[in-house]
Amino acid sequence: MNQQPVRRGRGRRPAAEVRTGVLEAAADLLFAEGMKAVTFERVAAAAGSSKMTLYKWWPSAGALAAEAYFARSRPVLAFPDTGDIRADLTTQLTAFVRLLTEGGAGPVIAGLIGTAQTDPDLAAAFRRDYSGPRRDLAVEALDRAQQRGQLRADLDVALLVDQLWGACYHRLLVLDAPLDEAFAVALVNNALDGAAT
Amino acid sequence: MNQQPVRRGRGRRPAAEVRTGVLEAAADLLFAEGMKAVTFERVAAAAGSSKMTLYKWWPSAGALAAEAYFARSRPVLAFPDTGDIRADLTTQLTAFVRLLTEGGAGPVIAGLIGTAQTDPDLAAAFRRDYSGPRRDLAVEALDRAQQRGQLRADLDVALLVDQLWGACYHRLLVLDAPLDEAFAVALVNNALDGAAT
């Protein structure tokens, strides 16, 4: 991962800049045409890079697609911390659902997770660059809420992450049932207040 | 779907029997070797049927794999109704987690859902034969619990299904985090009692 493309003279660009350009080109292809469009050949052509550079940096086109998705979605999915966990979870889950629906990320992430089931490089990249860090961010926010006394002291907060985001993925991946902002709001309230009388 | 294989004389088997044999052969291949082993060619050979018969009955090998998985897992996933929704959900979710882990169905269902993201025939079969009927069974049980006053009257019970089963799928598909019976038990209690103080 430390190798840099060798270029000479005035045309040479810093590796970080090349990398950013490649990820942007890959994300454009991913959101416009889906997983199948993200090949080393097409991304290299779109980014004005060499395929050799891409082979050095990513073990598979799937791994490149995963990192491109992560880079593109990160700014949208910042986790707010206003001190009110119900409001913050609602903001976060609503933004996630909006990204999946209006933002066009639904088919993209479904394709990434789908391909990850048979592409170990993509699965590893997905966990390392996306699902792992996102779970950590959520767990940290929930830990702070627990310390503020807003969540039960005996709660396993990692499990709450599965209940909230897992419900959205369930609608997206398994059942193709409607996924909208009202669902996100009801989901948060239900997880916090419980279903039992 | 009403076509029957044409056989003559003493060797002829009823279509329903042939179909059951094909599904059993497909499920054996699926659980032993995964999605990729379920081809029309191998299933036909294992079941002693003709490929032509399989082509008539299933639009794709993925659709055949989905139905085989469904036929095999149905008996394990019967939904109990003892009148105590907490006990019944715990029994159901624990059985589901056990099927995914010790039962060896985890990689199978991950492969099915993964492939479904790019195989519309498999996705349709999965919804029609598995996720749809299973959601209906769960919703019926939750409706009865709501009528008995065990669940809040304003609860959208379909959403509770996403929170419970979606959490298990999240661990299976997205995060590769530990999935065990203790998780299933905590999940049910958390969904019923709520995370908030």
Interface residues (C-beta under 8 A of the other chain):
Chain A: M35 R86 A110 G111 I113 G114 T115 A116 Q117 T118 A123 F126 R127 S131 G132 R135 G149 Q150 L151 R152 L155 D156 A158 L159 L160 D162 Q163 L164 W165 G166 A167 C168 Y169 H170 R171 L173 V174 L175 D176 A177 F183 A186 L187 N190 A191 L192 D193 G194 A195 A196 T197
Chain B: M35 R86 A110 G111 I113 G114 T115 A116 Q117 T118 A123 F126 R127 S131 G132 R135 G149 Q150 L151 R152 L155 D156 A158 L159 L160 D162 Q163 L164 W165 G166 A167 C168 Y169 H170 R171 L173 V174 L175 D176 A177 F183 A186 L187 N190 A191 L192 D193 G194 A195 A196 T197
